[in-house]
């Protein structure tokens, strides 16, 4: 237990104890703060940590870096529309038979190359040869009935030269003369009234026979035309036993076999025309006004070298309501048959071959995390500028925003930091690439 005397002594010493403790704490704090002040300087070092006096001294003494530069400038760069599409056969037809019969010859198969007019298949033709012979005989009979030679292509015949017409005309003339004689002698009583009436009737009958003979002649002439047409049909059917290629192309599919009996209209082969090919492209609605007939189209097919060029040949009259695109068809030459219908194709339509744009060298571009930038030299220092990149090839890029013509940019900047001092070694103009 603390007594009154001891409590009074302790309380009397509290101020001295507190003062002594304060002095000790103050001395410790001054020591620590002095050490921190001596080591830390304003600013940051390259690692993002507070820069020390040693870091500031090394940055100040770092020499300027030699760099190669190029000038951002307006340069020719043709304007194109890039899109994708599909190659299609220029023509694709199912070749069918026109006359029924048994297939006698079929010498083509899948992949066979044929020329226009080549024989694809032959139908047995003996039946059609007989039909042609029958038609020839019927034609000769018709010509004979008109008084024409059996052979010949001239079917012209005059009615007054036909035998039946001549006969009827002679009978009419004879009846007319008999009637005229009776009329002359009737007043003297040499001819009775009955004989005169009979003569008049004979004239009327002979006139009717002449009209009938003339009509029969017209009928025979029409029959001759019919026989001529029947002969043409028979000859055409005989010719149709040979199934010919309508154009140069390749056999895509064989639909019949040797010995098959086929009806008229039955398919035999499917033929495709591959030179030229149709390239069907879909152009976005916003770019549709740029597409014109005759524009050059460059085409790339996987596994086929080199690139091909065609021309815009057809455009759809309307925009697709579902895809909001314009269907464009180009014709692509394919003399070597290296391109196949159905192949996927990358293409670009050359819409303005004389276009100008702002360009910078490709090796000046720095891309990281989706951000594109250039290092532009300003007052002897490399200043980082973010840009928007458009097209690019193996030598240059198109600058859409962030830089201007005349800017001096650093090529191959490597680990160059923004604000670093640089010394230019050379400035090159941006050259267009030969690659498209």
C-alpha positions as CSV (number, residue, x, y, z in Angstrom):
1,X,0.0,0.0,0.0
2,X,1.3,3.4,-0.9
3,X,1.3,5.8,1.8
4,X,0.5,9.5,1.6
5,X,4.2,10.4,1.8
6,X,5.2,8.2,-1.1
7,X,2.2,9.4,-3.3
8,X,3.2,12.9,-2.8
9,X,6.8,12.2,-3.8
10,X,5.7,10.3,-7.0
11,X,3.3,13.1,-8.1
12,X,6.0,15.7,-7.6
13,X,8.3,13.8,-10.0
14,X,5.8,13.3,-12.9
15,X,6.7,16.5,-14.8
16,X,10.4,15.6,-14.9
17,X,9.7,12.1,-16.1
18,X,7.4,13.3,-18.9
19,X,9.9,15.9,-20.0
20,X,12.7,13.4,-20.2
21,X,10.5,11.0,-22.2
22,X,9.6,13.8,-24.7
23,X,13.3,14.6,-25.3
24,X,14.1,11.0,-26.1
25,X,11.2,10.6,-28.6
26,X,12.1,13.9,-30.3
27,X,15.7,12.9,-30.8
28,X,14.6,9.6,-32.3
29,X,12.2,11.3,-34.7
30,X,14.8,13.8,-35.8
31,X,17.3,11.1,-36.6
32,X,14.8,9.1,-38.7
33,X,13.5,12.1,-40.6
34,X,17.0,13.4,-41.3
35,X,17.9,10.1,-42.9
36,X,14.8,10.0,-45.1
37,X,15.4,13.6,-46.2
38,X,18.9,12.8,-47.2
39,X,18.0,9.9,-49.4
40,X,14.7,10.8,-51.2
41,X,14.5,13.3,-54.1
42,X,11.4,14.5,-55.9
43,X,10.2,12.6,-59.1
44,X,10.1,9.0,-60.1
45,X,12.6,6.7,-61.6
46,X,12.2,4.5,-64.7
47,X,10.6,1.7,-62.6
48,X,7.8,3.9,-61.3
49,X,9.3,4.0,-57.7
50,X,10.5,7.3,-56.0
51,X,13.7,8.4,-57.7
52,X,16.8,8.8,-55.7
53,X,19.5,11.3,-56.1
54,X,21.6,8.7,-57.8
55,X,18.8,8.0,-60.4
56,X,18.4,11.8,-61.1
57,X,22.1,12.2,-61.7
58,X,22.2,9.2,-64.1
59,X,19.2,10.5,-66.1
60,X,20.7,13.9,-66.4
61,X,24.0,12.5,-67.7
62,X,22.5,9.9,-70.1
63,X,23.7,10.7,-73.7
64,X,21.3,11.4,-76.6
65,X,20.4,8.2,-78.6
66,X,21.1,8.0,-82.3
67,X,17.9,7.1,-84.2
68,X,16.8,6.7,-87.8
69,X,13.8,8.8,-88.7
70,X,11.2,9.1,-91.5
71,X,8.7,11.8,-92.4
72,X,5.0,11.3,-92.2
73,X,3.7,12.5,-95.6
74,X,0.8,12.3,-98.1
75,X,1.5,9.5,-100.6
76,X,-0.3,7.7,-103.4
77,X,-2.2,4.7,-102.0
78,X,-5.0,3.3,-104.1
79,X,-8.4,3.0,-102.4
80,X,-9.9,-0.5,-102.3
81,X,-12.8,-2.3,-100.8
82,X,-11.8,-5.6,-99.2
83,X,-14.4,-8.3,-99.0
84,X,-14.8,-12.1,-99.3
85,X,-16.9,-14.1,-101.7
86,X,-17.3,-17.4,-103.5
87,X,-16.3,-18.5,-107.0
88,X,-19.1,-20.0,-109.1
89,X,-19.2,-21.6,-112.6
90,X,-20.1,-19.1,-115.3
91,X,-22.6,-21.6,-116.7
92,X,-23.8,-24.9,-115.3
93,X,-26.2,-27.0,-117.3
94,X,-27.8,-30.5,-117.1
95,X,-27.4,-31.9,-120.6
96,X,-30.4,-34.1,-121.4
97,X,-31.5,-36.2,-124.4
98,X,-34.1,-34.8,-126.8
99,X,-35.2,-38.1,-128.3
100,X,-35.9,-41.4,-126.5
101,X,-33.6,-44.4,-127.1
102,X,-30.8,-46.6,-125.8
103,X,-27.5,-45.0,-125.1
104,X,-25.0,-46.5,-127.6
105,X,-21.9,-44.4,-126.8
106,X,-20.9,-42.5,-123.6
107,X,-17.3,-41.7,-123.6
108,X,-17.1,-38.9,-121.0
109,X,-16.9,-39.1,-117.2
110,X,-16.4,-36.8,-114.2
111,X,-13.7,-34.3,-114.9
112,X,-13.5,-34.8,-118.6
113,X,-12.7,-31.6,-120.5
114,X,-14.8,-31.0,-123.6
115,X,-14.9,-28.4,-126.3
116,X,-18.0,-26.8,-127.8
117,X,-19.5,-29.3,-130.2
118,X,-17.8,-32.4,-128.8
119,X,-20.0,-35.5,-128.7
120,X,-20.9,-36.4,-125.2
121,X,-23.2,-39.4,-125.9
122,X,-24.9,-41.1,-128.8
123,X,-28.4,-42.7,-128.9
124,X,-29.0,-45.7,-131.1
125,X,-30.0,-44.1,-134.4
126,X,-31.3,-46.9,-136.6
127,X,-35.0,-46.1,-135.8
128,X,-34.5,-42.5,-136.7
129,X,-32.7,-43.4,-139.9
130,X,-35.8,-45.4,-141.0
131,X,-38.0,-42.5,-140.1
132,X,-36.0,-40.2,-142.3
133,X,-36.2,-42.6,-145.2
134,X,-40.0,-42.8,-144.8
135,X,-40.2,-39.0,-144.7
136,X,-38.1,-38.8,-147.9
137,X,-40.5,-41.2,-149.7
138,X,-43.5,-39.3,-148.6
139,X,-42.0,-36.0,-149.8
140,X,-41.2,-37.5,-153.2
141,X,-44.8,-38.7,-153.6
142,X,-46.1,-35.2,-152.8
143,X,-43.7,-33.7,-155.4
144,X,-44.9,-36.2,-158.0
145,X,-48.6,-35.3,-157.4
146,X,-47.7,-31.7,-158.2
147,X,-45.8,-32.6,-161.4
148,X,-42.4,-31.9,-159.9
149,X,-39.2,-34.0,-160.1
150,X,-38.8,-36.5,-157.3
151,X,-35.5,-35.0,-156.3
152,X,-34.9,-31.4,-155.6
153,X,-35.3,-28.6,-153.1
154,X,-37.4,-26.3,-155.3
155,X,-41.1,-26.9,-154.4
156,X,-42.4,-24.1,-156.6
157,X,-45.3,-25.3,-158.8
158,X,-47.8,-23.3,-160.9
159,X,-51.5,-24.2,-160.8
160,X,-52.0,-23.8,-164.5
161,X,-49.3,-26.3,-165.2
162,X,-50.8,-29.1,-163.0
163,X,-52.5,-32.0,-165.0
164,X,-55.7,-32.0,-163.0
165,X,-56.1,-28.3,-163.5
166,X,-55.4,-28.5,-167.2
167,X,-58.0,-31.3,-167.5
168,X,-60.6,-29.4,-165.7
169,X,-59.9,-26.3,-167.7
170,X,-60.2,-28.2,-171.0
171,X,-63.5,-29.7,-170.0
172,X,-64.8,-26.2,-169.1
173,X,-63.6,-24.8,-172.5
174,X,-65.3,-27.7,-174.4
175,X,-68.6,-27.2,-172.5
176,X,-68.5,-23.5,-173.1
177,X,-68.0,-23.9,-176.9
178,X,-70.8,-26.4,-177.1
179,X,-73.2,-24.1,-175.3
180,X,-72.1,-21.1,-177.5
181,X,-72.9,-23.1,-180.7
182,X,-76.3,-24.1,-179.5
183,X,-77.1,-20.6,-178.5
184,X,-76.3,-19.4,-182.0
185,X,-78.5,-22.0,-183.8
186,X,-81.3,-21.9,-181.3
187,X,-83.2,-19.1,-183.1
188,X,-83.4,-21.1,-186.3
189,X,-84.8,-24.1,-184.5
190,X,-81.7,-26.3,-185.0
191,X,-81.4,-26.8,-181.2
192,X,-84.1,-27.5,-178.8
193,X,-84.6,-25.8,-175.5
194,X,-83.7,-28.9,-173.7
195,X,-80.4,-29.2,-175.5
196,X,-79.6,-25.6,-174.6
197,X,-80.3,-26.2,-170.9
198,X,-78.2,-29.3,-170.9
199,X,-75.3,-27.3,-172.4
200,X,-75.6,-24.6,-169.8
201,X,-75.6,-27.3,-167.1
202,X,-72.5,-28.8,-168.5
203,X,-70.7,-25.4,-168.4
204,X,-71.6,-25.0,-164.7
205,X,-70.4,-28.5,-163.9
206,X,-67.1,-28.0,-165.8
207,X,-66.6,-24.7,-163.9
208,X,-67.1,-26.4,-160.6
209,X,-64.7,-29.1,-161.6
210,X,-62.1,-26.5,-162.4
211,X,-62.5,-24.9,-159.0
212,X,-62.2,-28.3,-157.4
213,X,-59.1,-29.0,-159.3
214,X,-57.5,-25.7,-158.3
215,X,-58.4,-26.4,-154.6
216,X,-56.9,-29.9,-154.9
217,X,-53.8,-28.4,-156.3
218,X,-53.5,-26.1,-153.3
219,X,-54.1,-29.0,-151.1
220,X,-51.3,-31.0,-152.7
221,X,-49.0,-28.0,-152.4
222,X,-49.8,-27.8,-148.7
223,X,-49.2,-31.5,-148.4
224,X,-45.8,-31.0,-150.0
225,X,-44.9,-28.4,-147.4
226,X,-46.1,-30.8,-144.7
227,X,-43.9,-33.6,-146.1
228,X,-41.0,-31.2,-146.2
229,X,-41.5,-30.3,-142.6
230,X,-41.8,-34.0,-141.6
231,X,-38.5,-34.7,-143.3
232,X,-36.9,-31.9,-141.4
233,X,-38.2,-33.3,-138.2
234,X,-36.9,-36.7,-139.0
235,X,-33.5,-35.3,-139.8
236,X,-33.5,-33.3,-136.7
237,X,-34.4,-36.3,-134.6
238,X,-31.6,-38.2,-136.2
239,X,-29.2,-35.4,-135.5
240,X,-30.4,-35.3,-131.9
241,X,-29.2,-38.8,-131.3
242,X,-25.8,-37.2,-131.0
243,X,-25.7,-35.2,-127.7
244,X,-23.2,-32.4,-128.1
245,X,-21.5,-30.0,-125.6
246,X,-23.0,-26.5,-125.8
247,X,-19.8,-24.8,-124.6
248,X,-16.3,-25.5,-123.5
249,X,-16.2,-26.9,-120.0
250,X,-15.8,-29.9,-117.7
251,X,-18.1,-32.8,-116.9
252,X,-19.2,-32.3,-113.3
253,X,-21.4,-35.4,-112.9
254,X,-22.5,-38.3,-115.1
255,X,-26.2,-39.1,-114.7
256,X,-26.6,-42.1,-117.1
257,X,-24.7,-45.1,-118.1
258,X,-23.9,-47.0,-121.3
259,X,-26.9,-49.1,-122.4
260,X,-29.5,-47.2,-120.4
261,X,-32.9,-46.7,-122.2
262,X,-33.7,-43.0,-121.6
263,X,-36.8,-41.0,-122.3
264,X,-36.8,-37.5,-123.8
265,X,-35.6,-35.1,-121.2
266,X,-33.6,-37.6,-119.2
267,X,-30.3,-36.1,-117.9
268,X,-27.1,-37.6,-119.2
269,X,-24.3,-35.4,-117.8
270,X,-23.9,-32.1,-115.9
271,X,-21.5,-29.7,-117.6
272,X,-19.9,-26.6,-116.0
273,X,-18.2,-23.7,-117.8
274,X,-15.1,-22.5,-115.8
275,X,-13.6,-19.9,-118.0
276,X,-14.3,-17.3,-116.9
277,X,-15.6,-17.8,-113.4
278,X,-18.2,-15.7,-111.6
279,X,-16.9,-14.2,-108.4
280,X,-19.9,-13.3,-106.1
281,X,-19.1,-10.7,-103.5
282,X,-21.2,-9.0,-100.9
283,X,-20.4,-5.3,-100.4
284,X,-21.7,-3.4,-97.3
285,X,-24.5,-1.0,-98.0
286,X,-22.3,2.0,-97.0
287,X,-19.7,1.1,-99.6
288,X,-22.2,0.2,-102.3
289,X,-22.1,3.6,-104.1
290,X,-18.3,3.2,-104.7
291,X,-18.7,0.0,-106.8
292,X,-18.9,0.7,-110.6
293,X,-19.0,-1.5,-113.7
294,X,-15.6,-2.4,-115.1
295,X,-13.6,-1.8,-111.9
296,X,-10.6,-4.1,-111.3
297,X,-11.0,-6.8,-108.8
298,X,-8.0,-8.6,-107.3
299,X,-8.6,-12.1,-106.1
300,X,-6.7,-14.4,-103.7
301,X,-7.4,-18.1,-103.4
302,X,-5.8,-20.3,-100.8
303,X,-3.2,-22.5,-102.4
304,X,-3.3,-20.8,-105.8
305,X,-0.5,-18.5,-106.9
306,X,-0.3,-15.8,-108.1
307,X,-3.3,-13.5,-107.4
308,X,-5.9,-13.2,-110.2
309,X,-7.5,-10.1,-111.5
310,X,-11.0,-9.7,-112.9
311,X,-13.6,-7.0,-113.7
312,X,-16.9,-6.0,-112.1
313,X,-19.4,-7.3,-114.6
314,X,-22.8,-7.2,-112.8
315,X,-24.3,-5.7,-109.8
316,X,-27.6,-6.4,-108.1
317,X,-30.3,-3.8,-108.6
318,X,-31.2,-3.9,-104.9
319,X,-29.7,-4.1,-101.4
320,X,-30.4,-7.3,-99.5
321,X,-32.9,-6.6,-96.7
322,X,-31.5,-9.3,-94.4
323,X,-27.7,-8.7,-94.7
324,X,-27.7,-5.0,-95.8
325,X,-25.2,-5.8,-98.6
326,X,-25.0,-5.4,-102.3
327,X,-24.4,-8.5,-104.4
328,X,-21.6,-7.9,-106.9
329,X,-20.4,-10.3,-109.6
330,X,-17.0,-10.1,-111.2
331,X,-15.7,-12.2,-114.1
332,X,-12.3,-13.8,-113.3
333,X,-10.3,-15.4,-116.2
334,X,-9.4,-19.1,-115.6
335,X,-7.7,-20.3,-118.8
336,X,-5.5,-22.8,-116.8
337,X,-8.5,-24.1,-114.9
338,X,-6.6,-23.7,-111.6
339,X,-9.6,-22.1,-109.9
340,X,-12.5,-24.2,-109.0
341,X,-16.2,-23.2,-108.6
342,X,-17.2,-23.2,-105.0
343,X,-13.8,-22.0,-103.7
344,X,-13.7,-19.3,-101.0
345,X,-12.0,-16.2,-102.2
346,X,-10.6,-13.0,-100.6
347,X,-10.9,-10.0,-102.9
348,X,-10.5,-6.3,-103.1
349,X,-12.3,-3.9,-105.5
350,X,-10.1,-1.1,-106.8
351,X,-12.4,1.9,-106.4
352,X,-9.9,4.8,-106.7
353,X,-6.4,4.0,-108.2
354,X,-5.2,7.6,-107.7
355,X,-6.1,8.1,-104.1
356,X,-3.7,9.9,-101.7
357,X,-3.4,9.3,-97.9
358,X,-1.2,10.0,-94.9
359,X,1.4,7.3,-94.4
360,X,4.2,6.4,-92.0
361,X,6.7,3.5,-92.1
362,X,5.5,0.2,-90.7
363,X,8.7,-0.2,-88.5
364,X,7.9,3.1,-86.7
365,X,4.6,1.7,-85.3
366,X,4.6,0.5,-81.7
367,X,1.6,-1.6,-80.7
368,X,0.8,-2.8,-77.2
369,X,-2.4,-3.9,-75.6
370,X,-4.4,-2.7,-78.5
371,X,-2.8,0.8,-78.5
372,X,-1.0,2.1,-81.5
373,X,1.6,4.9,-81.2
374,X,4.5,6.6,-82.9
375,X,7.5,8.4,-81.4
376,X,7.6,12.0,-82.9
377,X,10.7,14.0,-82.4
378,X,10.0,17.4,-80.8
379,X,12.8,19.7,-79.8
380,X,15.3,16.9,-79.8
381,X,13.2,14.5,-77.7
382,X,11.0,11.5,-78.6
383,X,7.4,12.3,-77.8
384,X,4.9,9.4,-77.7
385,X,1.7,10.0,-79.7
386,X,-1.2,7.7,-80.0
387,X,-2.5,7.2,-83.5
388,X,-5.4,5.5,-85.3
389,X,-4.1,3.1,-88.0
390,X,-6.1,2.3,-91.2
391,X,-4.6,0.1,-93.9
392,X,-1.1,-1.4,-93.8
393,X,1.2,-3.4,-96.0
394,X,4.7,-4.8,-95.5
395,X,6.3,-1.4,-95.6
396,X,3.9,1.3,-94.4
397,X,0.7,2.1,-92.5
398,X,-2.1,4.5,-93.2
399,X,-2.4,7.1,-90.4
400,X,-6.0,8.2,-89.9
401,X,-5.6,10.3,-86.8
402,X,-3.0,11.3,-84.2
403,X,-0.2,12.6,-86.6
404,X,0.1,15.1,-89.3
405,X,2.1,15.5,-92.5
406,X,5.7,16.6,-91.8
407,X,6.0,14.9,-88.4
408,X,9.4,13.3,-88.0
409,X,9.0,9.9,-86.5
410,X,11.5,7.4,-85.1
411,X,11.9,4.1,-87.0
412,X,12.5,0.9,-85.0
413,X,12.2,2.7,-81.6
414,X,12.8,-0.5,-79.6
415,X,12.7,0.4,-75.8
416,X,12.8,4.1,-76.4
417,X,11.0,6.1,-73.7
418,X,8.8,9.2,-74.2
419,X,10.9,12.3,-73.4
420,X,14.2,10.7,-74.1
421,X,16.8,12.8,-75.9
422,X,17.5,11.6,-79.4
423,X,19.9,12.6,-82.2
424,X,18.6,12.0,-85.8
425,X,20.8,10.0,-88.1
426,X,18.7,10.3,-91.3
427,X,15.2,11.0,-92.5
428,X,13.7,8.8,-95.2
429,X,10.6,9.2,-97.1
430,X,7.9,6.5,-96.8
431,X,8.0,4.4,-99.9
432,X,5.0,2.5,-101.1
433,X,5.1,-1.3,-100.9
434,X,5.0,-3.4,-104.0
435,X,2.7,-5.9,-102.3
436,X,-1.0,-5.3,-102.4
